Amino acid sequence: MTDFTNDTSMPRKRHMNTGQREYYVYFAVIFIATLPLAILTWTLTAARQMALPARGPIKAAWSQAQIITPRIFSA
């Protein structure tokens, strides 16, 4: 009788944790939602100061998503 339960010849794929997948989905949704406001804010700041702000709109939206998403999961 052959034991197939301990077969190590085939590499196993690592699957992403469900919570981690959910975190990335929430992060993407929040990033997409904050992007238009970040672009508007960046444009208005550039128009007022007549110079480009140091942080771009994508970086601003990314940092907002990094702040908001963990707060959702810690609640």
C-alpha positions as CSV (number, residue, x, y, z in Angstrom):
1,M,0.0,0.0,0.0
2,T,1.4,3.4,-1.0
3,D,1.2,6.5,1.2
4,F,0.5,9.6,-0.8
5,T,0.0,11.9,2.2
6,N,3.7,12.7,2.6
7,D,4.6,13.2,-1.1
8,T,7.1,16.0,-1.1
9,S,8.1,15.7,-4.8
10,M,5.6,18.3,-5.9
11,P,6.2,21.9,-4.8
12,R,3.2,23.5,-3.1
13,K,2.0,26.9,-4.1
14,R,1.7,29.5,-1.3
15,H,-1.8,31.0,-1.3
16,M,-2.4,34.5,0.0
17,N,-4.2,34.7,3.3
18,T,-7.9,35.7,2.9
19,G,-7.4,38.6,5.3
20,Q,-4.4,39.8,3.3
21,R,-6.4,39.6,0.1
22,E,-9.3,41.6,1.7
23,Y,-6.8,44.2,2.9
24,Y,-5.5,44.7,-0.6
25,V,-9.0,45.0,-2.0
26,Y,-9.9,47.7,0.5
27,F,-6.6,49.4,-0.1
28,A,-7.2,49.6,-3.8
29,V,-10.8,50.9,-3.4
30,I,-9.7,53.6,-1.0
31,F,-6.7,54.5,-3.2
32,I,-9.0,54.9,-6.2
33,A,-11.5,56.9,-4.1
34,T,-8.9,59.3,-2.8
35,L,-7.0,59.8,-6.0
36,P,-9.4,62.4,-7.6
37,L,-9.4,64.6,-4.4
38,A,-5.6,64.3,-4.2
39,I,-5.3,65.4,-7.9
40,L,-7.6,68.4,-7.2
41,T,-5.7,69.4,-4.1
42,W,-2.4,69.1,-5.9
43,T,-3.7,71.2,-8.8
44,L,-5.0,73.9,-6.5
45,T,-1.8,74.0,-4.5
46,A,0.3,74.3,-7.6
47,A,-1.9,77.1,-9.0
48,R,-1.8,79.1,-5.7
49,Q,2.0,78.7,-5.2
50,M,2.9,78.8,-8.9
51,A,5.2,75.8,-8.2
52,L,4.8,72.1,-8.1
53,P,4.3,70.6,-4.6
54,A,7.0,68.3,-3.4
55,R,4.6,65.4,-3.1
56,G,2.7,64.3,-6.1
57,P,-1.0,63.4,-6.2
58,I,-0.4,59.6,-6.5
59,K,1.9,59.7,-3.5
60,A,-0.6,61.7,-1.5
61,A,-3.4,59.3,-2.4
62,W,-1.2,56.3,-1.6
63,S,-0.3,57.7,1.9
64,Q,-4.0,58.4,2.6
65,A,-4.9,54.8,1.7
66,Q,-2.1,53.6,3.9
67,I,-3.5,55.6,6.8
68,I,-7.2,54.8,6.3
69,T,-7.1,51.0,5.5
70,P,-5.4,49.9,8.8
71,R,-8.0,51.9,10.7
72,I,-10.8,50.0,9.0
73,F,-9.2,46.6,10.0
74,S,-8.4,47.6,13.5
75,A,-12.0,48.7,14.2
